[in-house]
Amino acid sequence: MKHHFLRWEHLLGLCLLLGASGSAIADSELDFPSNSPLRFRSDKSFKIITFGDIHWDRNCDKDQQTLRAMDTIVEAEKPDLVIYLGDNCVSDNLRAVREGYKQLTEPVVRRGIPWAATLGNHDGEHGGLTRAEVYRCMLGHPGNLSRPGPASIHGDSNFILPIMDRTGEKPAALLYVLDSNAYYKQDNLETYDWIRRDQIQWYRKASEVYRQKNQGDILPSYAFFHIPLPEFGLFYTNKSRVGIKQEDVCCSAINSGLCATILEHRDIKAIFCGHDHVNDYITGFHGLWLGYARGISYNTYGQENYAKGSRVIVLKEGKASFDTWLRLEDKQVVNVVHCK
């Protein structure tokens, strides 16, 4: 279940104050890879499926329904990569979490498709587990490209996946997988956590490094994390919006300034999140797109007569534009959008 916190004004100044600690990042701790097993196809395309909020717990009957929905979507789309957007496995001990990841990734692993995962607010929430423990115990699973994030910044699941050009010689696009953390319950403030200043500085440094490696040109980039930014609500009414909003945007009360930083750097073309299970829209602002994954799980809340589904993203080598749609559990494709 989702925690509905008291709504606060999104105060950038307060966020900067709260996020100031731990902001110094040593270059030696940064991980900006220049190689990857991911590669654009010969037709210059690269397809990603995002699965949001699986809430897997001990392979119960509802988990099996979720698994069948995911299996149908993976078989229909045949992606190059699957990204799990957090709240993946909510079991209360590490053995169950480890087994849960083996079970929930089976449709992907069986087909030899690589995958990556970030954490949500419910990962590691039960049984005295830490999010770090949950993250570490799934890193060795077959096909998993996730990596431990830099130790000097907030969160555990912060890493970058380059997508190589179709020759495999150099990166042609970047996937930033970020940890949106879990909860903040200090200083008389109770809210969802936010992507902290040191994480934003890490992204800024990465953006500069990759631009230098690419002879000063921007590499088209895309960000994936669990909890949406406040701007998901702010931009909902834009004319570019496609899809529906059936619940509040349950973001942090603190606006960390990540969206503003991304708009200034101009390399990240889209942000994809989960968390709000019955929202599925995508909306654009000044060349940046914000999109929900749509809930896939039967083991958590949903909406009556609202089919489970997944956001599909198709990138094109050498282009900043991309195509996206929702693939539903009944194989139907809806809300096709060309984003540029």
N, C-alpha and C positions, 0 to 999 in steps of 0.2 A: 504494500500500500504506500501511497505517496504521503509525505508530510507536507501539510499546507501551512506554511508559516505566515505570520503577520506580514502584510505588505508594507514595505518601507520605500521611501524615495531612493532612487538609484544615485548614490552620492559618490562621485569620483574622488573627491577630496578625502573622504573617510576611508575609501579603499586604499588610496595611496599611503595613508597613515598606517593602516593595519597591515599592508603588504610590504612595508619597507624592510622588515627584518629578513635576513638571508638573501639579499638581492645581489650580492657580489658573486660573480660566476668566474671560476678559473677556466681559461681556455683549454687547459689540459683535461678537464672533465667533460668537455663538450664532445658530442658524437655527431658529426656531420658526414655520413657515409657518401662515398662517390660511386659505389657499386651496389648491385642488388640483383636477385634472381628474377625480379619483375621486369617485363619487357613489353613494349608495344608490339602488337601483331603486325604481320606483313601488310595488312590494309591500314596501318597506322592507328588502329583503335585499341582501347584498353577498357575492359568492363569490370566494374566493382558492384558487388551487392553489399548493402548494409543491413544488418539485423540488429534491431533495438530491443532491449528490455526482455530478454528471454526468460529470466527469473527461474532458471532450472533448479530443481530441488529433488534429488534422489530418484529421478527417472519415474515419477508418478504417472498416473494415467493422463493428466493434463500435459505433462512434459511430452508424452508420446504424441499427443495431438499437435503440439508445437513442432515436434520433430518432423511429423508428416508434412506440415505446412512448409517448413524450411526445405525439406527434401524436394517437394514439388517445385518450389521457386528456383532452387539451384539447378534442377534438371531442365527447367524451361529456359533459363538464362545462360547457363554454361559460362560463368564469369571467369575472369583471370585472377580475381582476388575477392575474398570475403572479409569484411570488417565488422566485428562485434562491438557495439557502441556502449557497452556498460550495462550494469545490472544483469550480468550474464548468468552467474551461478550463485545462488543465495543460501547454499547449505551452510551448516554451522560447525563443520570440522574439515580439516584439510584433506583427509582421505576422501570424504564425500565430494569436496570441491574438485580434487584431482580427477576422480572418476566422472564427475559431472561434465568437466570439459571434454573428456574422452567421448562421452555420450553425445553431447550437444553438437560437437564438431564432426560427428560421424558422416553426415551427408557430404561434407566438404572433403574430409580426409580420404574417404573411400574413392572419390573421383580425382584425387591427386591435386586438388586446388589449394594454393597457399592461403593462409588467413592471418589476421592480426586482431588484437583486442585491446581496448582501453577499459578502464574501470568506471563504475557508476557509484552512486551514493549507497546502494544496498550491498555492494560487494564487500564482504568482510564485516558486515553489520552484526552478525549473530554469532553466538558461541564464543565470544572473547577473541575472535580472530582479528588480525590487523589486515588492512588492505594490502600492505607490502607482502605479507605471507601468502595471501590469496593470489597475488600477481606472480610471485616467484614460483608457486607450485604449478602454474600452467605453462611456464615458459618452455619446458622441454617437450611439449606435445608435438606429434608429427605435423609438419606443414606450418608451424607457427613462426611467423617472422617478427613477432613482438620482441622488444629488447628492454632491459632495465634502463630507466631514464637516468640522466645526470644526478648524482647524489646531492649536489649542491643546490638543487631547486625543489620547490614543493611538488608533491605528487610522485607516483611511481611509474605510471604508464605514459611517459613523455618520450617520443622517439620519432625519427624521420625515415620514411621509406622512399628512396628514389625509384622512379620507373625509367628504365633505360630506353634509349631509342631502339628502333627495330633491329639495328645491327648489334646492339648490346655494348656499344663503345662508350657512351656517355649518358648521363641523366638527361631526360627530356621533360620530366615533370616530377613534382615532389608531393608526398603525402605526409602531412604533419598529424600525428596521432598524439593528442594531449590528454592530460588528466585534469578533469574539472573538479577534482577533489570531492568531498562529501558534505559535511556540515560545519557551520561555524556557530559555536555556542559560548561566546565570551563577551565581556564588556557590555552586558545587558542587551546583547544582540543575538537573536536566534534566527538563522537563515541557512539556506544552502550556501556552501562555500563557493569560491570563485577561482578562476585561473589567475594566479598571483603575479605580482610584479616581476619576480625573478623568472617565472616561466615566460612572461612576455619578453623580457630581456633576452632570454635564450632564443626565442623565435626571431627577434630582431637581429641577433648575432648570426643565426643560421641564414637568414635572408641575405645578409650582407656577404657572408662567406660564399654562398652559392652563386650570388650575382657576380662576384669576382672570378669564381671558377668558370663562369659562362661568359667571359669577356665583357662583362658589364650589362648583359641582357638578363631580363627577368625570366626565371623558370616558372611556368604555370604551376600553381600549387593549390592544394586543397586540404582543409582541416577537418578532423573528425574527433569529437569528444561527446560526453554524455549530457551534461546539463546545458540547456540553451542559454544564450546571452540575452540580456534585457532587450536588445535590438530585434530579437525575434518577434516580440510584441509590438515594438515601435513601428516596424516596417510591414506589419501584417496588412494594413489597409492600402499598401502601394498597389498601383494598377497592374504591376507585373505578377502579383500573387496568383498562384494556381494551387488549389487544394482547400482543405477545410480546417477550422479551428473549433474543437469541441470541448476544450478546457483551457484554463488560464495558462499562460506561459509561466511555468514554475521555475523561475531563475533565481539567482542570488539577489538579495536586496542591495548588493554592492555592485556597481558597474566598474569593472577593473580597467576599462579603457582598451581592452583587447581589440574590439571592433574598430575603434579609431586608429589604433596602430596598424591594423591590417589595411585599412583604407589608405593610410599614408604610404605604406610600403608597396601596395598595388600588385603584389605577387600572388597572394591567396585569392582565388576566384570564387570559392564557395566554402561554407561551413555546414557540416552535417551533424545533427544531434539526435538523441533519443529522448528518454526521460518522460515526455508527455505522450502517453500511449495512443491517445485518440486525436492527436493533431497530425496532419500529414502534408501541410502546405510547404511550398517553396516560394520565396519572395526575394526580389532584387532591389539593390540600392547602390547607385554609382558603380556598377560593375561587379559588386559583391553579392553573391546569392546565399541565402540562409534557408536550409531545408531540413525538415523532419524526416525520420526514417519510416514512421508508422509502426505501431506495435505488432509484434509477431506472436506473442505468448498467450496461451490459454491458462497459464498459471498465475495470473495477476489480473488487475482490473482492465476492462475494455468497455465497449459500447454495444448495445444490442443492435443487431443488423448491420454491424460494421466489421467487414471481413478482415482477417489478419493479412498482413502484407509486408512488403520490403521496398525500400528505395533502391533503384538501379541507376548507376551513373556510368556514362560512356564518354571517355576522354578521347581526344584526337591529337596525335603527335604533331607538335609544331603549332598548335592552335590554343588560344585561351578560352575558346568557347567549348561547351560540352552539352550533351543531351542527357535528360533524366526522365524517369517515369516510375510509377508504382506498379509492381507485379504482385497480384493478389493470390491468395492460396487456391482460388479456383482457376488459376492460370490467366485470368483476365488482366489486360494491361490498361491502366488509366493514367490520366494527368501527364501526358507526354509534353515535355517542354524543351525547347532549344534555348539554352542560356548563353548569352554573349555579352 
